[in-house]
Amino acid sequence: MRLPDSFYRSVRSRLAEALEQRGLDGFLATSPAEVAFLSGFFYIATERPVYLWLPRAGDPLLVIPRLDEEYAAQQGVTVPTVTYFEYPGVVTAEETLASALPRPGGPVRRIGVGAGLAVGTFRALSRAIDGATLETTDAVAALRLRKFPEEIPFHEAAARICDEMLAAGRALIEEALAAGGPLPREDEIARHVIGYGTDRMYAEYDLVVYTTKLAGGLVYAGPNSALPHGLPTRRRLQPGDTLILSLGAAVASRFVESERTFVIGEPSAEQVRYYEADREAQEVGTQAMVAGRTCAEVNRICLDVLRDRGLGDYIRHRQGHGIGLQNHEAPWVSDGDRTVLAPGMLLSSEPGVYVPGHAGYRISDTVLVQDDGPRRLTRYPRDLASNIIEGIR
């Protein structure tokens, strides 16, 4: 579960060109996703900082806690590394970085950082690196907009596992129906599918790495499903429920999401109406994800399907978002994002219909933009007939 060193060298070479264009002396990666993307070192963020210095010219430098030194070696990280003992420590991580910065061409003046840098970290770095200014830049974010060919197989593997998680959640409900006992609770389904996805990772890969999580699941049914980001509760499923399984998985921290809406038993006319409207919007919106269109235009095309069906009041969010080393990242398939879609972008297509007091309906696929059109990586069936869960009670 590791990309070759040639991938990281290629990424850093392109970053150097971007820094040259922006007049920056280097880039300082401060988040798990940035560090993983540029060096292949995966870690869980704690109070102990990790910094990756990438000069415009010269060798990179990774600053990590000493307790992570063996772990970095286990991952096969080849970037030159220096360590600090502990946090907060007598010598801080920021001071360790400042003293190790090579300055063969003179002092470092302009350092690029990501837009998400915390204010406290910004101040600590500014104090330690005397004479330098920290400037937010999109240099790395722009590189991450379009996936490199080496990354796609990991996303594809995650998509397969994510689809299997949906099937595992469905099977748990079908088993309960066949047994004639009580249906599972939302939290029980969530635990089951997350455990299934995690087990699949460890069964298939020798060294499992991630920046946030391997598998995740939001499970909500009945009226709870009308809350787009509601957390699973102890509510037990009931016959007639609308159920959303909102699942995600990551291989080498390359995320996908696969979300489906199910109906427990024969759907009512109301359920059919809302489901079919959302399915059509998701299909139209997915096919609109072609290179050359802006994110805002694709979002409008998608959500107009729901508005034209008289469901505009039940729209609670945009069509989708970018996916990569984070499960939510740029670009944003939303009003206000004028980013032009290009081959290599990976996006969610997940319009939703949310009817308070009744239920929610959302279908999501992870979609790769290609020269010849969009390609869904997730393949679980989307038609209503395939997502009716029936059994003898």
N, C-alpha and C positions, 0 to 999 in steps of 0.2 A: 504494500500500500504506500508506495513512494514513487514520485516522479523522478526521472533521471537528472543528474546534475546539469546536463546540457539544457534542460528546460529552464532551470534557475539562471544559468549564465545568459541565456537568450533574453529572459525577462529583464535582468539587470542591465544588459546592453541597451535594450530599448528605453529603459528608465534613464540611463545616462544621456541618451539623445534628448529625451524630454527635459531633463534638467538643464542641458546646454541651451535649449530653446528658451527656457524661462529664466536663464541667468542665475541659476541656483548652484551653490557649491556642493550640495549633496542633499540627500533625503534621509530623515530619521523616522524609521518605522517604530510605532509605539503600541500597536494593537495586535492581538493574536492573528487576525486575518491578514494584516499587512506583513507581519513577520513570516507567517507560513507561506504566503504567496511568493515572497522574495528570497527565502532561504531554505524552506522545507522543514523548519523547526516548529513543531506543534506543542503547545503548552496551554494549561488552564490558567487564566488570569487570576491572580491573587493580589495582595498588597505589594508583593515583590515585583518591581518593574523588570521588563525585558525590553532592550533597545537594540535595534539593528541599524547601524550606520552604513549608508551607501553613498560614497563620494562620487562626484561627477567623473573623476578619474582616480584609479587606484583600487585597492582591495576593500571589500566590505569588512565590517567588524560587528560581531554579535556580543552583547553584554547580557549575561544571565546570572541568576543566583548560583552560588557554588553547588547547592544541593541538586541543581538540574544538570550539572556537568556530564555525569554519566548517562543521563537520559538523552541528552543531545547526541552523544556518541552512539548510543543504541539506535537512534533514528538515522544515523549515517550522515549527520550534518557536517559539511566540509568547510563552512565559512569560518575564518579565524575567530577565535572566541576568547574573551576575557571574563572573569567572574568577580563578583563581590560576595562577601561572606553572608550577610543577613540584612534584614530590614528591621528598623531603620538603619542600624549599623553605625560604626564610627566613621567609616568611609562610605558614603552613599552610592547608590547605583549611578546617579547623575555625575558625581565626582569621579567615579571610576571611568565612566564614558569620556568625560572631558580630558582626563589625564592620558587616555589611550588614543585620542584622536590624532592620527598622523597629519602633519602639516608640512609636507615636503615643498609645497608651492606657496607657503605663507599661511597666515591665519585664515580659519574658516569664517566667512563673513555672513553668508546667507544660507540658512538651512531650511529646507522645505519639510513641512509636517502635514499630516492628514487633518481634515477639518474636524474630526471627532476628538482631538486631543483635549484632555481635561484641563481646566484652568489651573488646578494645583500642580499638575505635572508640567504645564507650560512654564509656570513660575520657577519651579525647581530646576528645570533645564536651563532657563535663561540666567539664573544665578550662577550655575556651575560652568557654563560655557561662556566664558568672559569674552566680550567683544563681538559676539555673533547675534544675529537676529533670527528668530523663528518666524517663518512665513507659511501660512496655509497654502497648499497647492493641490491641484487635482491630478498631478502627474501620475500617481499610482492608481487612483480611482479610474482614470481614463484607460489605463492599461487593462484594468479588470472588466471593463464594459464588454469586451469581446473575448470569449473563451479561446484559449490556445488549443490546437488540435490534440495535444497530449492530455488535456483535462477532460475532454468529452467522454472517453471510455469510463471514467470514474462516475460521471453524472449518469451515464447509461446503466451502470451497475447499480447505482443507488435507486434509479427509477424502477428497475426490476424488483428490488427488495421492497420498495415502497408499495408497489402494486400487490406484492405478496402479503404485506401487512393488512391491506384492505381485505383480502380474501380471508386472512386469519381472523379478523374481527367479525366478518360475516359468519364464518364457520362457528364461532363461539355462540352466536345468537341462534343459528340453525340447530346446534346441538341441544340448546336449552329448549327450543320449541319441540324438537323430536322427543325429548325426555318428558315433556309435559309439566316440567317444574317452572319455577319463577324465572323470568328473563333476567339477564345480567344488568347490573347497574352501570351507569356511565363510567364511573371510576374504575370498575372492574374491566370493562372493555379497553379503556385507555392503558391500564397496566398490562393487559394481555398483548396488545398490538405493539407497545413499546418494547416489551420483553422479547417478542418474536423478532422484531427488527434487529435488536441488539444481538440476540443469539445468532442470527444469520451472519452478521458482520464477523463475529469471533469464529464462526465455523469456516468462513471463506478466506480470512486474511490472517497472516502470521503476526504482523505488528499493526495493531489498530490505533489510528491517530485521529484526533479531531480537535477543533477549536472551541466548540460549544456543546454539541451533543451528537450522538450517533443516530438516534431515532426519537421522534416525538409524536405526540398525538393529542389532539383536542377532540373530544367526543361529547356530543350533546344531542338530546332528543326531545321531541314534543315542543312545548313552549320555550324550553331552554335553547333550542336551536335557532331561535330568532335573535339571539345575541351573538353577533359575528365572531367575537373573540372570548366568549364565555368559557370558563374553565369547567372541566368535568365535575359533576356533583354525585351525590349518592342516590340520585333519582333512578329508580328501576324502570327499564323500558317496558312499554305497554303495547298490546296489539293496537294497530292503527297509527302508531307514532311515525312521524318523519324523523329520520336519524341522519346526522352529518358525521362522517368520519373524516377528520381533517388531519392528514398524516404527512410526516416528512422523514427523510432519511439522508444520510451523508456517507459517502465513501471517500476516504482521504480528505474529509471535510468539504467535498464537493456535493452540495445539497441538491435535492429535488423535493417537490411536494406533489402528492396525489390525493385529491379530495373527492369524495363521492357522497351523494345523498341517497339514502335508502328509505323504503317504506315498509313497515312491518305489517304484512297482510295486504288485502285488496285495497288499492288506493281509492280515495273518494274523488269526486269530480273536482273539488277544490285542490286537492293534492296534485292531480293530473295537470290542472291549469298552470299552477305555479312551477311544477317540475319542468313541463315542456317549454315554458317561457324561458327558464334559466338554461335549459339544454340548448335551445336555439341561440340564445345570446352567447353562450360559450363557444358554440360551433362557429358562428359568424365572427366573433371576436378573435378566435384562434386563426381562422383563415385570413383575417385582416393583418396578421403579424408578418408583413412582408417588408423586405429591405426597401428603404426609400421613404416609407411613411413615418410620421412623427408618432411618438408615444401618445400624445394628446389626441391625434386623429384616430388611432386605433381604439383608444378608450371610448371616444364618442361613437364610433361605428358599433362597438359592442353594446354599450349601455342604451343606445337608441332603440335597440330591439325591445328592451324592457319598457322604455318610455312609450313606444308605439303600441304596446299591449296594455297600456294603462296602468303600469306598475311602477311608475317613476317615484311614487311616495315610499316604495319599499326598497329603494336602492340605498345602501348604507356605506358603500366604499367603491373605490376605483376597480378597474378590470384586473390589474395585476401589478407585478413588480419584477425587478431583476433578481436572479438567483445565481449564487456562485459559491465562494468560500463562506458566505453568510446566507442564511435562508431568506433574508430581506436585504437587498442592496440595489444600487442604481443599475439601470434606469428605472423610472417609475411610470407604469402604463396608466397615466392619469392626466386629467386636465392640468395644464400648467407646465408639463414637462415637454419641451420642444425637441428632445433628443431624437435624432433620426435613426431608425432601426437599421442595423447593418448585420451582415452574416457573422455568426459567432456569438451573437447575443442570446442569452438564455433567460426566458421570461415565464412567469406564471400567468395563466389565463383562468381567472376565477371570479367571474361575475356572480353576484348573489341576489337573492330575493328574500327579504326578511319581514314577515308579517307578525307584528306584535300579538301575543296571546295565542297564536296558532303555531307557527313553525318557521324555520329558515330552510332555504334551498341553495346549495352551492356545489358547483362542479369545477374542479381545478385540475389542469394538466401543466406539466413543465414542458415548455415549447422552445425548440432551437430554431433560430432564424437562419435560413440558408439561402444561397443564391437562387435556388429553384423553388423557394417557398418555405413555409413553416413545417417543422417536423415535431410531432409529439414524442417525447421520450417515455412518458407514462401512458399505459395502454389499457388500463382496466376499463371494462365496458361503461358507456355513458347513457345508453338508452334506458328508459324507465322499466321496460319488461325485464331487463337483466338485473335490475336493482330492487326488485320486490322480493322481500324475504318472507317466505311462507313456511308453514309447518302445521302439524296436527297438535291441537291443544285440548 
